[in-house]
Amino acid sequence: MTKLITIAFRNLLRNTRRSLLTVAAIAFGLGMMVFSITFATGSYDQMTRKGVSQMAGHVVVQAPGYQEDKDPALMLVGSESAAATLRSTFPEATVTQRMQLAGLLTSSATSVGAGIAGYEPSQEAKISDFDDKIVDGEWLADDDQRGIVIGARMAEQLDVDLGDKVVYMGQQEGQTEVQSRLFRVRGVFKTGSAEMDGFLALVHIGAARELMTTEDSAHQIAVHLLSANQSLEASGIARDALGRDDLDVLNWKQALPELFAMIQVDKQSNDFLMAIIGIIVALGVLNTVLMSVLERTREFGVLMAVGMSKRAVAILVLLEGAALGVVGTLAGVALGFLPSWYVVNEGIDMSGYLGDTMDQGGVVMSTMIYGAWDPPRLLNYAIAALVLSILAAAWPAWRVTRLQPVDAMRHH
């Protein structure tokens, strides 16, 4: 076998230019795949991280049916004790309660429809970046149930500044009277999403509970773990710890099905494009090996005439394809690693094209994109490149086994 490997490399060096072009094609294709996977994985990680922090949690506890209807009347009763249980179960996690309701915000100038989110301010600041998005004023304090933080676009529509009064008015399903409450603007945030900046207002969860005429309740308890990979296991642990049949306990994929589906579709699209690139590269290997076989038909006839078996000749051709695959794969990994390392550590600033933020599936993301390594997926692509190179040489190898020594020696 060692002798066959030596002969295979020697045969490839007979036409150095053609062999180098084939290796370059493999390396360029695989290098592009490595970079694309790393960049896309970083985008998925940021999208997941932002989506989980803004709209859900790694584990989400809520009333049955709330996931489908988002009906404010479907509240989780006894949320304080449930949150305390989850904090003791996951001491390293951040556990926060949230409420959501809709209504009308009125200033001295005009009124706008608004979605009101009730948060535990200090807990929410640990997981979402609303406090970092404040462009004027300050974030809510834990003892401030009269403060409100609104989006920059909403502030313009209401024509209000810091300290100005706004009044909430709304009547949720099940309430017999319109609820109202006066707030003072404590801060103005800007996420970059026109929808969020023009519709969302943030208040203390205590104020939201008063508007819902309830006390110990919430629409959602969100548990934020150290890693999204712990979500599935943690949801089962949380379900057992709570021991309540009147609650839905979801992992982040169940809580954000649209986001998860979008990521999966994008991955499948990328895999499809990479498969096309792989086929094109394999055709290049096929061309190289086949041309080499056709040029050496007479030589193969001589080898078989002096005693080399057809099987050994076929293995020789396969080794030539494998050699191209190995060298091209190693070069491709090296070629893809350099730009991938840069995007993982330094990131790519796309703000010049997209602004400071972009909206992906309702998730507001930074346009400073960092890559992330995905070793299993990268290994699969590297193995696929090598396998495709060997498979591309299979047909020329089979063709050699059909040669008759006498006819092959007469070939010109």
Secondary structure per residue as TSV (DSSP state, phi and psi in degrees):
chain	resnum	aa	ss	phi	psi
A	1	M	-	360.0	-39.0
A	2	T	H	-60.5	-39.9
A	3	K	H	-65.8	-38.9
A	4	L	H	-64.5	-39.5
A	5	I	H	-63.2	-42.2
A	6	T	H	-61.9	-43.8
A	7	I	H	-64.9	-38.3
A	8	A	H	-61.2	-47.1
A	9	F	H	-64.5	-37.8
A	10	R	H	-64.9	-39.6
A	11	N	H	-64.3	-39.3
A	12	L	H	-65.7	-32.9
A	13	L	H	-76.8	-8.5
A	14	R	H	-63.7	-38.2
A	15	N	T	-120.7	79.8
A	16	T	H	-61.0	-41.2
A	17	R	H	-61.6	-46.2
A	18	R	H	-64.6	-41.2
A	19	S	H	-65.3	-42.0
A	20	L	H	-66.0	-37.8
A	21	L	H	-63.6	-39.0
A	22	T	H	-67.6	-43.9
A	23	V	H	-61.3	-41.0
A	24	A	H	-63.5	-38.0
A	25	A	H	-64.7	-44.2
A	26	I	H	-62.8	-46.6
A	27	A	H	-63.3	-43.6
A	28	F	H	-66.2	-44.1
A	29	G	H	-62.5	-47.3
A	30	L	H	-68.6	-39.7
A	31	G	H	-59.4	-42.4
A	32	M	H	-63.9	-38.3
A	33	M	H	-64.3	-44.7
A	34	V	H	-59.7	-46.2
A	35	F	H	-65.9	-44.3
A	36	S	H	-61.6	-42.7
A	37	I	H	-64.4	-44.1
A	38	T	H	-63.7	-43.8
A	39	F	H	-66.3	-44.8
A	40	A	H	-65.3	-39.7
A	41	T	H	-61.8	-40.4
A	42	G	H	-62.3	-40.4
A	43	S	H	-64.3	-42.9
A	44	Y	H	-63.2	-41.2
A	45	D	H	-63.5	-42.9
A	46	Q	H	-66.6	-40.8
A	47	M	H	-63.1	-42.6
A	48	T	H	-65.6	-46.4
A	49	R	H	-60.9	-45.5
A	50	K	H	-69.6	-42.3
A	51	G	H	-62.1	-43.9
A	52	V	H	-64.2	-43.0
A	53	S	H	-71.9	-36.8
A	54	Q	H	-83.8	-35.8
A	55	M	H	-122.9	-9.7
A	56	A	-	-156.0	-132.4
A	57	G	-	-170.7	171.4
A	58	H	S	-67.5	-30.8
A	59	V	E	-130.8	132.3
A	60	V	E	-124.0	129.1
A	61	V	E	-116.1	127.5
A	62	Q	E	-156.2	174.1
A	63	A	-	-71.9	148.2
A	64	P	T	-57.4	133.8
A	65	G	T	92.2	-17.5
A	66	Y	H	-66.8	-32.9
A	67	Q	H	-60.5	-38.0
A	68	E	H	-84.3	-41.5
A	69	D	H	-99.7	-26.3
A	70	K	-	51.9	37.6
A	71	D	-	-80.5	120.3
A	72	P	T	-58.1	-21.4
A	73	A	T	-72.7	-18.7
A	74	L	-	-87.0	90.0
A	75	M	-	-108.9	151.1
A	76	L	E	-87.3	106.4
A	77	V	E	-83.1	141.3
A	78	G	T	77.9	35.3
A	79	S	H	-69.4	-30.3
A	80	E	H	-63.8	-46.3
A	81	S	H	-69.2	-36.0
A	82	A	H	-64.8	-41.6
A	83	A	H	-64.9	-39.3
A	84	A	H	-64.1	-39.8
A	85	T	H	-61.8	-43.5
A	86	L	H	-67.8	-34.4
A	87	R	H	-66.4	-37.6
A	88	S	H	-74.9	-29.7
A	89	T	H	-74.5	-36.9
A	90	F	S	-123.2	76.2
A	91	P	T	-62.7	-25.1
A	92	E	T	-90.3	-5.2
A	93	A	S	-91.7	165.0
A	94	T	E	-104.1	123.8
A	95	V	E	-115.1	126.9
A	96	T	E	-138.5	150.1
A	97	Q	E	-103.7	146.5
A	98	R	E	-137.7	151.4
A	99	M	E	-133.4	148.0
A	100	Q	E	-132.6	131.5
A	101	L	E	-152.2	163.1
A	102	A	E	-120.2	158.3
A	103	G	E	178.4	-155.3
A	104	L	E	-123.1	130.4
A	105	L	E	-104.8	129.3
A	106	T	E	-122.0	132.4
A	107	S	-	-112.5	-176.0
A	108	S	S	-69.6	-15.2
A	109	A	S	-99.1	-42.6
A	110	T	-	-163.9	-175.1
A	111	S	E	-132.8	149.6
A	112	V	E	-139.8	150.3
A	113	G	E	-72.4	142.7
A	114	A	E	-144.4	148.9
A	115	G	E	-101.0	121.1
A	116	I	E	-99.9	124.6
A	117	A	E	-109.6	122.4
A	118	G	E	-96.7	122.3
A	119	Y	E	-124.0	158.5
A	120	E	-	-87.1	103.8
A	121	P	H	-52.5	-51.8
A	122	S	H	-68.5	-35.8
A	123	Q	H	-68.9	-43.1
A	124	E	H	-64.0	-35.1
A	125	A	H	-64.8	-22.0
A	126	K	H	-76.5	-22.6
A	127	I	H	-118.1	-35.5
A	128	S	-	-105.0	168.5
A	129	D	S	-109.6	23.1
A	130	F	T	-60.6	-37.8
A	131	D	G	-66.2	-28.7
A	132	D	G	-78.9	-17.0
A	133	K	G	-89.5	2.1
A	134	I	E	-66.3	121.9
A	135	V	E	-104.5	-13.3
A	136	D	E	-153.8	131.7
A	137	G	E	88.2	-146.5
A	138	E	-	-145.7	167.3
A	139	W	-	-75.4	161.1
A	140	L	-	-65.5	145.9
A	141	A	-	-95.8	156.3
A	142	D	T	-65.2	-21.6
A	143	D	T	-106.7	15.2
A	144	D	-	-106.8	97.2
A	145	Q	S	-99.7	6.4
A	146	R	S	-110.9	-3.4
A	147	G	E	-86.9	154.1
A	148	I	E	-143.0	141.5
A	149	V	E	-116.6	127.1
A	150	I	E	-124.7	163.6
A	151	G	E	-74.0	156.9
A	152	A	H	-62.1	-39.7
A	153	R	H	-67.7	-38.0
A	154	M	H	-65.6	-39.4
A	155	A	H	-60.0	-38.9
A	156	E	H	-67.6	-41.9
A	157	Q	H	-65.1	-39.8
A	158	L	H	-81.6	-15.1
A	159	D	T	57.7	54.1
A	160	V	-	-124.0	156.0
A	161	D	-	-121.8	179.9
A	162	L	T	-58.6	136.4
A	163	G	T	87.4	-12.8
A	164	D	-	-71.5	156.3
A	165	K	E	-89.2	141.2
A	166	V	E	-134.8	148.6
A	167	V	E	-118.1	129.0
A	168	Y	E	-89.9	137.1
A	169	M	E	-136.6	133.9
A	170	G	E	-172.2	156.9
A	171	Q	-	-135.8	111.4
A	172	Q	-	-85.7	163.1
A	173	E	T	-59.5	131.5
A	174	G	T	97.3	-15.2
A	175	Q	-	-88.6	142.1
A	176	T	S	-93.9	-16.4
A	177	E	S	-129.8	155.0
A	178	V	-	-73.4	131.3
A	179	Q	E	-97.5	141.7
A	180	S	E	-138.8	154.2
A	181	R	E	-159.5	138.1
A	182	L	E	-90.9	133.4
A	183	F	E	-124.4	160.0
A	184	R	E	-117.7	138.1
A	185	V	E	-70.9	115.7
A	186	R	E	-96.2	-28.6
A	187	G	E	-159.3	161.5
A	188	V	E	-128.0	126.9
A	189	F	E	-110.7	160.5
A	190	K	-	-140.5	110.0
A	191	T	-	-91.7	-23.0
A	192	G	S	100.4	-12.0
A	193	S	-	-94.5	119.3
A	194	A	H	-60.1	-36.4
A	195	E	H	-66.1	-48.0
A	196	M	H	-68.6	-41.9
A	197	D	H	-69.4	-19.9
A	198	G	H	-103.7	-9.2
A	199	F	H	-125.8	-28.5
A	200	L	E	-91.1	137.5
A	201	A	E	-133.2	141.3
A	202	L	E	-115.9	132.4
A	203	V	E	-135.3	170.9
A	204	H	E	-67.3	143.5
A	205	I	H	-62.8	-27.6
A	206	G	H	-64.0	-39.8
A	207	A	H	-67.0	-40.0
A	208	A	H	-64.1	-38.2
A	209	R	H	-64.8	-39.0
A	210	E	H	-64.3	-39.0
A	211	L	H	-66.9	-28.6
A	212	M	T	-90.1	2.9
A	213	T	T	50.8	49.0
A	214	T	-	-143.0	165.9
A	215	E	S	-117.7	-79.3
A	216	D	S	-87.3	74.5
A	217	S	E	-155.9	164.5
A	218	A	E	-159.5	160.4
A	219	H	S	-84.5	-26.3
A	220	Q	E	-154.4	137.9
A	221	I	E	-113.1	121.8
A	222	A	E	-109.9	130.2
A	223	V	E	-108.8	121.2
A	224	H	E	-109.9	113.3
A	225	L	-	-91.9	179.5
A	226	L	S	-73.5	-26.8
A	227	S	-	-146.2	143.2
A	228	A	G	-66.0	-22.2
A	229	N	G	-66.3	-17.4
A	230	Q	G	-87.5	-3.3
A	231	S	H	-59.9	-49.0
A	232	L	H	-62.8	-49.0
A	233	E	H	-64.1	-42.4
A	234	A	H	-65.2	-33.0
A	235	S	H	-64.4	-37.4
A	236	G	H	-67.4	-40.7
A	237	I	H	-64.2	-42.1
A	238	A	H	-63.5	-40.3
A	239	R	H	-61.4	-43.1
A	240	D	H	-68.9	-38.6
A	241	A	H	-67.2	-39.0
A	242	L	H	-73.4	-39.3
A	243	G	-	59.6	33.9
A	244	R	-	-121.3	133.4
A	245	D	T	-84.5	-12.0
A	246	D	T	-93.6	22.6
A	247	L	-	-130.5	146.5
A	248	D	E	-98.7	127.6
A	249	V	E	-116.3	115.6
A	250	L	E	-119.1	147.6
A	251	N	E	-84.4	173.8
A	252	W	H	-66.1	-29.7
A	253	K	H	-68.3	-34.2
A	254	Q	H	-76.4	-34.0
A	255	A	H	-74.7	-28.9
A	256	L	S	-126.6	64.5
A	257	P	H	-63.9	-35.1
A	258	E	H	-66.1	-42.9
A	259	L	H	-63.8	-45.6
A	260	F	H	-62.5	-42.1
A	261	A	H	-64.9	-38.8
A	262	M	H	-63.9	-41.0
A	263	I	H	-64.8	-42.6
A	264	Q	H	-64.6	-42.2
A	265	V	H	-62.9	-41.3
A	266	D	H	-65.0	-40.2
A	267	K	H	-62.0	-43.5
A	268	Q	H	-65.0	-38.1
A	269	S	H	-63.5	-44.0
A	270	N	H	-62.8	-41.7
A	271	D	H	-62.8	-38.3
A	272	F	H	-63.8	-44.7
A	273	L	H	-64.9	-39.5
A	274	M	H	-66.2	-34.9
A	275	A	H	-64.0	-39.2
A	276	I	H	-63.8	-44.0
A	277	I	H	-61.2	-41.6
A	278	G	H	-62.3	-39.7
A	279	I	H	-65.5	-41.5
A	280	I	H	-61.8	-43.2
A	281	V	H	-64.7	-40.8
A	282	A	H	-62.3	-36.7
A	283	L	H	-64.2	-34.5
A	284	G	H	-64.8	-41.9
A	285	V	H	-64.5	-43.0
A	286	L	H	-57.1	-44.6
A	287	N	H	-61.0	-44.6
A	288	T	H	-63.4	-49.3
A	289	V	H	-67.7	-40.9
A	290	L	H	-64.4	-42.7
A	291	M	H	-62.2	-39.9
A	292	S	H	-63.9	-40.0
A	293	V	H	-66.1	-44.6
A	294	L	H	-63.0	-38.8
A	295	E	H	-69.8	-23.6
A	296	R	T	-112.3	22.9
A	297	T	H	-56.7	-46.2
A	298	R	H	-62.8	-39.9
A	299	E	H	-62.6	-41.2
A	300	F	H	-63.8	-36.5
A	301	G	H	-61.4	-42.5
A	302	V	H	-63.6	-44.4
A	303	L	H	-60.2	-42.7
A	304	M	H	-70.5	-31.4
A	305	A	H	-68.4	-32.2
A	306	V	T	-90.7	5.6
A	307	G	T	121.0	-6.6
A	308	M	-	-74.3	132.0
A	309	S	-	-73.2	156.7
A	310	K	H	-61.6	-33.6
A	311	R	H	-62.7	-43.2
A	312	A	H	-65.5	-38.4
A	313	V	H	-65.6	-41.1
A	314	A	H	-63.7	-41.1
A	315	I	H	-62.1	-38.7
A	316	L	H	-58.6	-44.1
A	317	V	H	-66.5	-41.6
A	318	L	H	-63.1	-37.6
A	319	L	H	-64.1	-33.9
A	320	E	H	-64.5	-43.1
A	321	G	H	-64.3	-40.4
A	322	A	H	-64.9	-39.1
A	323	A	H	-62.5	-43.9
A	324	L	H	-61.2	-40.7
A	325	G	H	-65.6	-43.9
A	326	V	H	-64.2	-50.2
A	327	V	H	-64.0	-43.9
A	328	G	H	-65.2	-38.7
A	329	T	H	-66.0	-46.0
A	330	L	H	-61.5	-42.6
A	331	A	H	-66.2	-38.4
A	332	G	H	-66.0	-41.3
A	333	V	H	-62.3	-44.5
A	334	A	H	-63.6	-42.6
A	335	L	H	-65.0	-40.5
A	336	G	H	-76.9	-25.7
A	337	F	H	-66.9	-38.5
A	338	L	H	-62.0	-55.7
A	339	P	H	-67.6	-29.5
A	340	S	H	-66.6	-42.3
A	341	W	H	-59.0	-40.5
A	342	Y	H	-64.9	-46.0
A	343	V	H	-70.9	-27.6
A	344	V	H	-70.1	-41.7
A	345	N	H	-92.7	-34.7
A	346	E	T	-107.5	-27.2
A	347	G	-	77.6	170.7
A	348	I	E	-121.7	122.3
A	349	D	E	-88.5	110.8
A	350	M	-	-105.7	15.4
A	351	S	H	-65.5	-27.4
A	352	G	H	-64.2	-24.6
A	353	Y	H	-103.7	-33.2
A	354	L	H	-117.3	-2.6
A	355	G	-	86.2	-169.3
A	356	D	S	-75.7	-27.0
A	357	T	E	-139.8	164.2
A	358	M	E	-141.9	151.8
A	359	D	E	-103.3	116.4
A	360	Q	E	-120.2	106.3
A	361	G	T	59.6	35.0
A	362	G	T	85.0	-0.9
A	363	V	E	-102.3	124.4
A	364	V	E	-85.7	116.9
A	365	M	E	-116.7	152.3
A	366	S	E	-72.6	147.5
A	367	T	S	-89.0	7.2
A	368	M	E	-92.2	100.5
A	369	I	E	-99.4	128.2
A	370	Y	-	-108.1	141.3
A	371	G	-	-78.8	171.4
A	372	A	-	-148.7	140.0
A	373	W	-	-75.2	142.2
A	374	D	-	-131.6	76.6
A	375	P	H	-52.5	-45.9
A	376	P	H	-60.2	-42.5
A	377	R	H	-69.1	-40.3
A	378	L	H	-63.8	-41.4
A	379	L	H	-63.1	-41.3
A	380	N	H	-60.6	-41.3
A	381	Y	H	-68.7	-38.5
A	382	A	H	-64.3	-43.2
A	383	I	H	-64.1	-40.2
A	384	A	H	-61.7	-39.8
A	385	A	H	-62.7	-41.9
A	386	L	H	-67.7	-44.1
A	387	V	H	-63.9	-42.0
A	388	L	H	-63.0	-36.2
A	389	S	H	-64.4	-41.3
A	390	I	H	-69.2	-42.5
A	391	L	H	-63.8	-33.7
A	392	A	H	-64.8	-26.8
A	393	A	T	-88.4	-5.1
A	394	A	H	-65.7	-44.2
A	395	W	H	-66.2	-46.8
A	396	P	H	-57.6	-37.4
A	397	A	H	-64.6	-43.4
A	398	W	H	-63.4	-38.5
A	399	R	H	-61.1	-36.2
A	400	V	H	-64.1	-36.9
A	401	T	H	-68.5	-14.8
A	402	R	T	-88.5	-6.5
A	403	L	-	-74.5	144.2
A	404	Q	-	-101.1	133.0
A	405	P	H	-52.2	-43.9
A	406	V	H	-65.2	-46.3
A	407	D	H	-65.8	-37.5
A	408	A	H	-66.4	-37.5
A	409	M	H	-69.3	-21.1
A	410	R	T	-85.6	-6.6
A	411	H	-	-71.9	138.0
A	412	H	-	-120.7	360.0
